[in-house]
Amino acid sequence: MANFNFNKVILGGRLTADPELKTTPSGLSVTSFTIAVNRRFGEKKDGEQQADFFNVTAWRQTAEFITR
């Protein structure tokens, strides 16, 4: 078995749409959603802003929890 190292990422942003719970043919719960996270450019508060979009997929109990 291969050794995998995983990093944890915590993103604070807003959902671009409501997550929708789906079920695979084998019965697994899955949901996909996109989070928009603002990023500022420049040193001042009024610097240019841009959003980064992150596609997220959650499986099993996590997918069910997210869509409650």
PyMOL Python script that loads the backbone (N, CA, C, O; Angstrom):
from pymol import cmd

cmd.read_pdbstr("""\
ATOM      1  N   MET A   1       0.843  -1.171   0.000  1.00  0.00           N
ATOM      2  CA  MET A   1       0.000   0.000   0.000  1.00  0.00           C
ATOM      3  C   MET A   1       0.892   1.239   0.000  1.00  0.00           C
ATOM      4  O   MET A   1       1.877   1.300   0.735  1.00  0.00           O
ATOM      5  N   ALA A   2       0.551   2.203  -0.808  1.00  0.00           N
ATOM      6  CA  ALA A   2       1.349   3.428  -0.924  1.00  0.00           C
ATOM      7  C   ALA A   2       1.131   4.327   0.284  1.00  0.00           C
ATOM      8  O   ALA A   2       0.051   4.350   0.874  1.00  0.00           O
ATOM      9  N   ASN A   3       2.166   5.060   0.635  1.00  0.00           N
ATOM     10  CA  ASN A   3       2.046   6.045   1.714  1.00  0.00           C
ATOM     11  C   ASN A   3       1.578   7.361   1.122  1.00  0.00           C
ATOM     12  O   ASN A   3       2.189   7.871   0.183  1.00  0.00           O
ATOM     13  N   PHE A   4       0.506   7.913   1.659  1.00  0.00           N
ATOM     14  CA  PHE A   4      -0.016   9.190   1.201  1.00  0.00           C
ATOM     15  C   PHE A   4       0.067  10.192   2.340  1.00  0.00           C
ATOM     16  O   PHE A   4      -0.279   9.882   3.479  1.00  0.00           O
ATOM     17  N   ASN A   5       0.523  11.380   2.027  1.00  0.00           N
ATOM     18  CA  ASN A   5       0.523  12.479   2.983  1.00  0.00           C
ATOM     19  C   ASN A   5      -0.522  13.483   2.528  1.00  0.00           C
ATOM     20  O   ASN A   5      -0.480  13.960   1.394  1.00  0.00           O
ATOM     21  N   PHE A   6      -1.455  13.803   3.407  1.00  0.00           N
ATOM     22  CA  PHE A   6      -2.512  14.733   3.070  1.00  0.00           C
ATOM     23  C   PHE A   6      -2.351  16.003   3.895  1.00  0.00           C
ATOM     24  O   PHE A   6      -1.996  15.958   5.073  1.00  0.00           O
ATOM     25  N   ASN A   7      -2.618  17.128   3.257  1.00  0.00           N
ATOM     26  CA  ASN A   7      -2.622  18.406   3.944  1.00  0.00           C
ATOM     27  C   ASN A   7      -4.053  18.810   4.233  1.00  0.00           C
ATOM     28  O   ASN A   7      -4.971  18.447   3.498  1.00  0.00           O
ATOM     29  N   LYS A   8      -4.239  19.561   5.305  1.00  0.00           N
ATOM     30  CA  LYS A   8      -5.559  20.068   5.648  1.00  0.00           C
ATOM     31  C   LYS A   8      -5.642  21.511   5.185  1.00  0.00           C
ATOM     32  O   LYS A   8      -4.717  22.297   5.392  1.00  0.00           O
ATOM     33  N   VAL A   9      -6.761  21.851   4.555  1.00  0.00           N
ATOM     34  CA  VAL A   9      -6.999  23.212   4.081  1.00  0.00           C
ATOM     35  C   VAL A   9      -8.313  23.692   4.661  1.00  0.00           C
ATOM     36  O   VAL A   9      -9.308  22.969   4.619  1.00  0.00           O
ATOM     37  N   ILE A  10      -8.332  24.891   5.196  1.00  0.00           N
ATOM     38  CA  ILE A  10      -9.555  25.499   5.701  1.00  0.00           C
ATOM     39  C   ILE A  10      -9.808  26.757   4.880  1.00  0.00           C
ATOM     40  O   ILE A  10      -9.001  27.687   4.883  1.00  0.00           O
ATOM     41  N   LEU A  11     -10.939  26.773   4.177  1.00  0.00           N
ATOM     42  CA  LEU A  11     -11.292  27.905   3.330  1.00  0.00           C
ATOM     43  C   LEU A  11     -12.497  28.624   3.918  1.00  0.00           C
ATOM     44  O   LEU A  11     -13.461  27.988   4.345  1.00  0.00           O
ATOM     45  N   GLY A  12     -12.442  29.932   3.940  1.00  0.00           N
ATOM     46  CA  GLY A  12     -13.569  30.746   4.373  1.00  0.00           C
ATOM     47  C   GLY A  12     -14.059  31.538   3.176  1.00  0.00           C
ATOM     48  O   GLY A  12     -13.330  32.368   2.632  1.00  0.00           O
ATOM     49  N   GLY A  13     -15.264  31.288   2.776  1.00  0.00           N
ATOM     50  CA  GLY A  13     -15.794  31.968   1.601  1.00  0.00           C
ATOM     51  C   GLY A  13     -17.299  31.844   1.563  1.00  0.00           C
ATOM     52  O   GLY A  13     -17.954  31.683   2.592  1.00  0.00           O
ATOM     53  N   ARG A  14     -17.832  31.921   0.365  1.00  0.00           N
ATOM     54  CA  ARG A  14     -19.283  31.825   0.200  1.00  0.00           C
ATOM     55  C   ARG A  14     -19.592  30.803  -0.893  1.00  0.00           C
ATOM     56  O   ARG A  14     -18.836  30.624  -1.847  1.00  0.00           O
ATOM     57  N   LEU A  15     -20.736  30.141  -0.712  1.00  0.00           N
ATOM     58  CA  LEU A  15     -21.181  29.173  -1.700  1.00  0.00           C
ATOM     59  C   LEU A  15     -21.693  29.896  -2.935  1.00  0.00           C
ATOM     60  O   LEU A  15     -22.353  30.929  -2.821  1.00  0.00           O
ATOM     61  N   THR A  16     -21.398  29.368  -4.105  1.00  0.00           N
ATOM     62  CA  THR A  16     -21.906  29.969  -5.339  1.00  0.00           C
ATOM     63  C   THR A  16     -23.305  29.457  -5.662  1.00  0.00           C
ATOM     64  O   THR A  16     -24.033  30.097  -6.421  1.00  0.00           O
ATOM     65  N   ALA A  17     -23.693  28.316  -5.101  1.00  0.00           N
ATOM     66  CA  ALA A  17     -25.031  27.731  -5.260  1.00  0.00           C
ATOM     67  C   ALA A  17     -25.255  26.740  -4.118  1.00  0.00           C
ATOM     68  O   ALA A  17     -24.303  26.313  -3.465  1.00  0.00           O
ATOM     69  N   ASP A  18     -26.512  26.377  -3.882  1.00  0.00           N
ATOM     70  CA  ASP A  18     -26.820  25.414  -2.829  1.00  0.00           C
ATOM     71  C   ASP A  18     -26.289  24.032  -3.207  1.00  0.00           C
ATOM     72  O   ASP A  18     -26.469  23.591  -4.342  1.00  0.00           O
ATOM     73  N   PRO A  19     -25.632  23.339  -2.260  1.00  0.00           N
ATOM     74  CA  PRO A  19     -25.178  21.972  -2.535  1.00  0.00           C
ATOM     75  C   PRO A  19     -26.390  21.046  -2.704  1.00  0.00           C
ATOM     76  O   PRO A  19     -27.405  21.215  -2.028  1.00  0.00           O
ATOM     77  N   GLU A  20     -26.277  20.082  -3.596  1.00  0.00           N
ATOM     78  CA  GLU A  20     -27.370  19.139  -3.845  1.00  0.00           C
ATOM     79  C   GLU A  20     -26.866  17.722  -3.602  1.00  0.00           C
ATOM     80  O   GLU A  20     -25.869  17.295  -4.183  1.00  0.00           O
ATOM     81  N   LEU A  21     -27.565  17.005  -2.740  1.00  0.00           N
ATOM     82  CA  LEU A  21     -27.188  15.632  -2.401  1.00  0.00           C
ATOM     83  C   LEU A  21     -27.591  14.685  -3.529  1.00  0.00           C
ATOM     84  O   LEU A  21     -28.727  14.724  -4.004  1.00  0.00           O
ATOM     85  N   LYS A  22     -26.661  13.840  -3.953  1.00  0.00           N
ATOM     86  CA  LYS A  22     -26.920  12.822  -4.973  1.00  0.00           C
ATOM     87  C   LYS A  22     -26.447  11.484  -4.437  1.00  0.00           C
ATOM     88  O   LYS A  22     -25.674  11.424  -3.481  1.00  0.00           O
ATOM     89  N   THR A  23     -26.915  10.414  -5.056  1.00  0.00           N
ATOM     90  CA  THR A  23     -26.530   9.068  -4.656  1.00  0.00           C
ATOM     91  C   THR A  23     -25.990   8.325  -5.874  1.00  0.00           C
ATOM     92  O   THR A  23     -26.592   8.357  -6.947  1.00  0.00           O
ATOM     93  N   THR A  24     -24.863   7.663  -5.703  1.00  0.00           N
ATOM     94  CA  THR A  24     -24.282   6.874  -6.794  1.00  0.00           C
ATOM     95  C   THR A  24     -25.098   5.586  -6.968  1.00  0.00           C
ATOM     96  O   THR A  24     -25.862   5.220  -6.076  1.00  0.00           O
ATOM     97  N   PRO A  25     -24.947   4.899  -8.099  1.00  0.00           N
ATOM     98  CA  PRO A  25     -25.660   3.625  -8.290  1.00  0.00           C
ATOM     99  C   PRO A  25     -25.348   2.581  -7.208  1.00  0.00           C
ATOM    100  O   PRO A  25     -26.166   1.702  -6.938  1.00  0.00           O
ATOM    101  N   SER A  26     -24.172   2.682  -6.594  1.00  0.00           N
ATOM    102  CA  SER A  26     -23.822   1.736  -5.523  1.00  0.00           C
ATOM    103  C   SER A  26     -24.325   2.188  -4.151  1.00  0.00           C
ATOM    104  O   SER A  26     -24.087   1.503  -3.157  1.00  0.00           O
ATOM    105  N   GLY A  27     -25.023   3.341  -4.080  1.00  0.00           N
ATOM    106  CA  GLY A  27     -25.628   3.783  -2.829  1.00  0.00           C
ATOM    107  C   GLY A  27     -24.822   4.770  -2.017  1.00  0.00           C
ATOM    108  O   GLY A  27     -25.224   5.095  -0.900  1.00  0.00           O
ATOM    109  N   LEU A  28     -23.693   5.268  -2.526  1.00  0.00           N
ATOM    110  CA  LEU A  28     -22.888   6.244  -1.794  1.00  0.00           C
ATOM    111  C   LEU A  28     -23.455   7.651  -1.970  1.00  0.00           C
ATOM    112  O   LEU A  28     -23.852   8.033  -3.072  1.00  0.00           O
ATOM    113  N   SER A  29     -23.492   8.411  -0.893  1.00  0.00           N
ATOM    114  CA  SER A  29     -23.933   9.807  -0.957  1.00  0.00           C
ATOM    115  C   SER A  29     -22.780  10.674  -1.419  1.00  0.00           C
ATOM    116  O   SER A  29     -21.639  10.474  -1.004  1.00  0.00           O
ATOM    117  N   VAL A  30     -23.081  11.652  -2.289  1.00  0.00           N
ATOM    118  CA  VAL A  30     -22.053  12.563  -2.801  1.00  0.00           C
ATOM    119  C   VAL A  30     -22.690  13.923  -3.061  1.00  0.00           C
ATOM    120  O   VAL A  30     -23.836  14.010  -3.502  1.00  0.00           O
ATOM    121  N   THR A  31     -21.945  14.966  -2.786  1.00  0.00           N
ATOM    122  CA  THR A  31     -22.374  16.320  -3.134  1.00  0.00           C
ATOM    123  C   THR A  31     -21.174  17.102  -3.648  1.00  0.00           C
ATOM    124  O   THR A  31     -20.052  16.917  -3.177  1.00  0.00           O
ATOM    125  N   SER A  32     -21.418  17.970  -4.609  1.00  0.00           N
ATOM    126  CA  SER A  32     -20.369  18.840  -5.152  1.00  0.00           C
ATOM    127  C   SER A  32     -20.850  20.280  -5.057  1.00  0.00           C
ATOM    128  O   SER A  32     -22.029  20.574  -5.254  1.00  0.00           O
ATOM    129  N   PHE A  33     -19.918  21.166  -4.753  1.00  0.00           N
ATOM    130  CA  PHE A  33     -20.258  22.582  -4.662  1.00  0.00           C
ATOM    131  C   PHE A  33     -19.008  23.404  -4.916  1.00  0.00           C
ATOM    132  O   PHE A  33     -17.895  22.878  -4.934  1.00  0.00           O
ATOM    133  N   THR A  34     -19.206  24.707  -5.112  1.00  0.00           N
ATOM    134  CA  THR A  34     -18.096  25.622  -5.371  1.00  0.00           C
ATOM    135  C   THR A  34     -18.098  26.709  -4.309  1.00  0.00           C
ATOM    136  O   THR A  34     -19.149  27.246  -3.959  1.00  0.00           O
ATOM    137  N   ILE A  35     -16.908  27.029  -3.797  1.00  0.00           N
ATOM    138  CA  ILE A  35     -16.726  28.101  -2.812  1.00  0.00           C
ATOM    139  C   ILE A  35     -15.942  29.230  -3.474  1.00  0.00           C
ATOM    140  O   ILE A  35     -14.917  28.995  -4.114  1.00  0.00           O
ATOM    141  N   ALA A  36     -16.436  30.458  -3.312  1.00  0.00           N
ATOM    142  CA  ALA A  36     -15.736  31.643  -3.809  1.00  0.00           C
ATOM    143  C   ALA A  36     -15.033  32.309  -2.628  1.00  0.00           C
ATOM    144  O   ALA A  36     -15.667  32.601  -1.614  1.00  0.00           O
ATOM    145  N   VAL A  37     -13.732  32.549  -2.753  1.00  0.00           N
ATOM    146  CA  VAL A  37     -12.923  33.149  -1.692  1.00  0.00           C
ATOM    147  C   VAL A  37     -12.285  34.425  -2.235  1.00  0.00           C
ATOM    148  O   VAL A  37     -11.595  34.394  -3.254  1.00  0.00           O
ATOM    149  N   ASN A  38     -12.517  35.545  -1.554  1.00  0.00           N
ATOM    150  CA  ASN A  38     -11.949  36.826  -1.989  1.00  0.00           C
ATOM    151  C   ASN A  38     -10.452  36.873  -1.747  1.00  0.00           C
ATOM    152  O   ASN A  38      -9.936  36.321  -0.774  1.00  0.00           O
ATOM    153  N   ARG A  39      -9.766  37.553  -2.666  1.00  0.00           N
ATOM    154  CA  ARG A  39      -8.331  37.785  -2.528  1.00  0.00           C
ATOM    155  C   ARG A  39      -8.073  39.246  -2.864  1.00  0.00           C
ATOM    156  O   ARG A  39      -8.578  39.748  -3.869  1.00  0.00           O
ATOM    157  N   ARG A  40      -7.294  39.934  -2.036  1.00  0.00           N
ATOM    158  CA  ARG A  40      -6.973  41.343  -2.267  1.00  0.00           C
ATOM    159  C   ARG A  40      -5.588  41.484  -2.865  1.00  0.00           C
ATOM    160  O   ARG A  40      -4.675  40.721  -2.551  1.00  0.00           O
ATOM    161  N   PHE A  41      -5.450  42.484  -3.743  1.00  0.00           N
ATOM    162  CA  PHE A  41      -4.159  42.830  -4.321  1.00  0.00           C
ATOM    163  C   PHE A  41      -3.803  44.220  -3.839  1.00  0.00           C
ATOM    164  O   PHE A  41      -4.677  45.079  -3.725  1.00  0.00           O
ATOM    165  N   GLY A  42      -2.556  44.450  -3.559  1.00  0.00           N
ATOM    166  CA  GLY A  42      -2.136  45.759  -3.077  1.00  0.00           C
ATOM    167  C   GLY A  42      -2.081  45.783  -1.567  1.00  0.00           C
ATOM    168  O   GLY A  42      -2.617  44.898  -0.899  1.00  0.00           O
ATOM    169  N   GLU A  43      -1.438  46.791  -1.038  1.00  0.00           N
ATOM    170  CA  GLU A  43      -1.227  46.866   0.405  1.00  0.00           C
ATOM    171  C   GLU A  43      -2.334  47.612   1.137  1.00  0.00           C
ATOM    172  O   GLU A  43      -2.514  47.413   2.338  1.00  0.00           O
ATOM    173  N   LYS A  44      -3.075  48.463   0.446  1.00  0.00           N
ATOM    174  CA  LYS A  44      -4.111  49.258   1.105  1.00  0.00           C
ATOM    175  C   LYS A  44      -5.424  48.497   1.167  1.00  0.00           C
ATOM    176  O   LYS A  44      -5.626  47.519   0.447  1.00  0.00           O
ATOM    177  N   LYS A  45      -6.326  48.966   2.053  1.00  0.00           N
ATOM    178  CA  LYS A  45      -7.640  48.349   2.185  1.00  0.00           C
ATOM    179  C   LYS A  45      -8.444  48.437   0.893  1.00  0.00           C
ATOM    180  O   LYS A  45      -9.245  47.552   0.594  1.00  0.00           O
ATOM    181  N   ASP A  46      -8.229  49.506   0.129  1.00  0.00           N
ATOM    182  CA  ASP A  46      -9.011  49.694  -1.089  1.00  0.00           C
ATOM    183  C   ASP A  46      -8.337  49.068  -2.312  1.00  0.00           C
ATOM    184  O   ASP A  46      -8.618  49.463  -3.444  1.00  0.00           O
ATOM    185  N   GLY A  47      -7.456  48.103  -2.094  1.00  0.00           N
ATOM    186  CA  GLY A  47      -6.774  47.425  -3.195  1.00  0.00           C
ATOM    187  C   GLY A  47      -7.746  46.624  -4.045  1.00  0.00           C
ATOM    188  O   GLY A  47      -8.866  46.333  -3.627  1.00  0.00           O
ATOM    189  N   GLU A  48      -7.306  46.277  -5.233  1.00  0.00           N
ATOM    190  CA  GLU A  48      -8.149  45.522  -6.155  1.00  0.00           C
ATOM    191  C   GLU A  48      -8.491  44.161  -5.568  1.00  0.00           C
ATOM    192  O   GLU A  48      -7.641  43.513  -4.957  1.00  0.00           O
ATOM    193  N   GLN A  49      -9.744  43.723  -5.752  1.00  0.00           N
ATOM    194  CA  GLN A  49     -10.179  42.417  -5.249  1.00  0.00           C
ATOM    195  C   GLN A  49     -10.476  41.472  -6.396  1.00  0.00           C
ATOM    196  O   GLN A  49     -10.904  41.886  -7.473  1.00  0.00           O
ATOM    197  N   GLN A  50     -10.240  40.198  -6.144  1.00  0.00           N
ATOM    198  CA  GLN A  50     -10.535  39.141  -7.096  1.00  0.00           C
ATOM    199  C   GLN A  50     -10.980  37.931  -6.292  1.00  0.00           C
ATOM    200  O   GLN A  50     -10.567  37.764  -5.144  1.00  0.00           O
ATOM    201  N   ALA A  51     -11.810  37.093  -6.876  1.00  0.00           N
ATOM    202  CA  ALA A  51     -12.265  35.888  -6.183  1.00  0.00           C
ATOM    203  C   ALA A  51     -11.616  34.655  -6.811  1.00  0.00           C
ATOM    204  O   ALA A  51     -11.486  34.550  -8.031  1.00  0.00           O
ATOM    205  N   ASP A  52     -11.220  33.740  -5.953  1.00  0.00           N
ATOM    206  CA  ASP A  52     -10.755  32.423  -6.392  1.00  0.00           C
ATOM    207  C   ASP A  52     -11.898  31.442  -6.148  1.00  0.00           C
ATOM    208  O   ASP A  52     -12.578  31.526  -5.125  1.00  0.00           O
ATOM    209  N   PHE A  53     -12.116  30.512  -7.083  1.00  0.00           N
ATOM    210  CA  PHE A  53     -13.203  29.549  -6.980  1.00  0.00           C
ATOM    211  C   PHE A  53     -12.620  28.156  -6.783  1.00  0.00           C
ATOM    212  O   PHE A  53     -11.732  27.725  -7.519  1.00  0.00           O
ATOM    213  N   PHE A  54     -13.144  27.455  -5.764  1.00  0.00           N
ATOM    214  CA  PHE A  54     -12.666  26.116  -5.424  1.00  0.00           C
ATOM    215  C   PHE A  54     -13.819  25.129  -5.569  1.00  0.00           C
ATOM    216  O   PHE A  54     -14.863  25.285  -4.936  1.00  0.00           O
ATOM    217  N   ASN A  55     -13.624  24.113  -6.408  1.00  0.00           N
ATOM    218  CA  ASN A  55     -14.607  23.043  -6.563  1.00  0.00           C
ATOM    219  C   ASN A  55     -14.350  22.001  -5.482  1.00  0.00           C
ATOM    220  O   ASN A  55     -13.221  21.544  -5.310  1.00  0.00           O
ATOM    221  N   VAL A  56     -15.406  21.625  -4.752  1.00  0.00           N
ATOM    222  CA  VAL A  56     -15.292  20.702  -3.622  1.00  0.00           C
ATOM    223  C   VAL A  56     -16.253  19.536  -3.835  1.00  0.00           C
ATOM    224  O   VAL A  56     -17.387  19.734  -4.272  1.00  0.00           O
ATOM    225  N   THR A  57     -15.805  18.332  -3.531  1.00  0.00           N
ATOM    226  CA  THR A  57     -16.655  17.141  -3.565  1.00  0.00           C
ATOM    227  C   THR A  57     -16.578  16.463  -2.207  1.00  0.00           C
ATOM    228  O   THR A  57     -15.490  16.218  -1.686  1.00  0.00           O
ATOM    229  N   ALA A  58     -17.743  16.161  -1.636  1.00  0.00           N
ATOM    230  CA  ALA A  58     -17.812  15.486  -0.343  1.00  0.00           C
ATOM    231  C   ALA A  58     -18.555  14.165  -0.514  1.00  0.00           C
ATOM    232  O   ALA A  58     -19.493  14.068  -1.305  1.00  0.00           O
ATOM    233  N   TRP A  59     -18.130  13.158   0.231  1.00  0.00           N
ATOM    234  CA  TRP A  59     -18.685  11.812   0.122  1.00  0.00           C
ATOM    235  C   TRP A  59     -19.288  11.341   1.441  1.00  0.00           C
ATOM    236  O   TRP A  59     -18.950  11.858   2.505  1.00  0.00           O
ATOM    237  N   ARG A  60     -20.162  10.379   1.366  1.00  0.00           N
ATOM    238  CA  ARG A  60     -20.763   9.637   2.489  1.00  0.00           C
ATOM    239  C   ARG A  60     -21.397  10.557   3.529  1.00  0.00           C
ATOM    240  O   ARG A  60     -22.193  11.426   3.174  1.00  0.00           O
ATOM    241  N   GLN A  61     -21.058  10.380   4.814  1.00  0.00           N
ATOM    242  CA  GLN A  61     -21.692  11.141   5.889  1.00  0.00           C
ATOM    243  C   GLN A  61     -21.400  12.635   5.790  1.00  0.00           C
ATOM    244  O   GLN A  61     -22.238  13.455   6.166  1.00  0.00           O
ATOM    245  N   THR A  62     -20.222  12.995   5.288  1.00  0.00           N
ATOM    246  CA  THR A  62     -19.895  14.414   5.140  1.00  0.00           C
ATOM    247  C   THR A  62     -20.828  15.066   4.125  1.00  0.00           C
ATOM    248  O   THR A  62     -21.291  16.186   4.341  1.00  0.00           O
ATOM    249  N   ALA A  63     -21.105  14.386   3.035  1.00  0.00           N
ATOM    250  CA  ALA A  63     -22.035  14.911   2.018  1.00  0.00           C
ATOM    251  C   ALA A  63     -23.431  15.091   2.604  1.00  0.00           C
ATOM    252  O   ALA A  63     -24.097  16.091   2.336  1.00  0.00           O
ATOM    253  N   GLU A  64     -23.870  14.128   3.399  1.00  0.00           N
ATOM    254  CA  GLU A  64     -25.194  14.218   4.023  1.00  0.00           C
ATOM    255  C   GLU A  64     -25.245  15.365   5.026  1.00  0.00           C
ATOM    256  O   GLU A  64     -26.251  16.071   5.102  1.00  0.00           O
ATOM    257  N   PHE A  65     -24.187  15.559   5.790  1.00  0.00           N
ATOM    258  CA  PHE A  65     -24.125  16.647   6.770  1.00  0.00           C
ATOM    259  C   PHE A  65     -24.181  18.015   6.090  1.00  0.00           C
ATOM    260  O   PHE A  65     -24.883  18.911   6.559  1.00  0.00           O
ATOM    261  N   ILE A  66     -23.460  18.178   5.011  1.00  0.00           N
ATOM    262  CA  ILE A  66     -23.392  19.457   4.314  1.00  0.00           C
ATOM    263  C   ILE A  66     -24.747  19.870   3.767  1.00  0.00           C
ATOM    264  O   ILE A  66     -25.082  21.055   3.773  1.00  0.00           O
ATOM    265  N   THR A  67     -25.529  18.912   3.294  1.00  0.00           N
ATOM    266  CA  THR A  67     -26.792  19.244   2.640  1.00  0.00           C
ATOM    267  C   THR A  67     -27.985  19.308   3.593  1.00  0.00           C
ATOM    268  O   THR A  67     -29.117  19.472   3.137  1.00  0.00           O
ATOM    269  N   ARG A  68     -27.769  19.185   4.875  1.00  0.00           N
ATOM    270  CA  ARG A  68     -28.879  19.288   5.842  1.00  0.00           C
ATOM    271  C   ARG A  68     -29.380  20.694   5.938  1.00  0.00           C
ATOM    272  O   ARG A  68     -30.308  20.969   6.698  1.00  0.00           O
TER     273      ARG A  68
END
""", "prot")
cmd.dss("prot")
cmd.show_as("cartoon", "prot")
cmd.util.cbc("prot")
cmd.orient("prot")
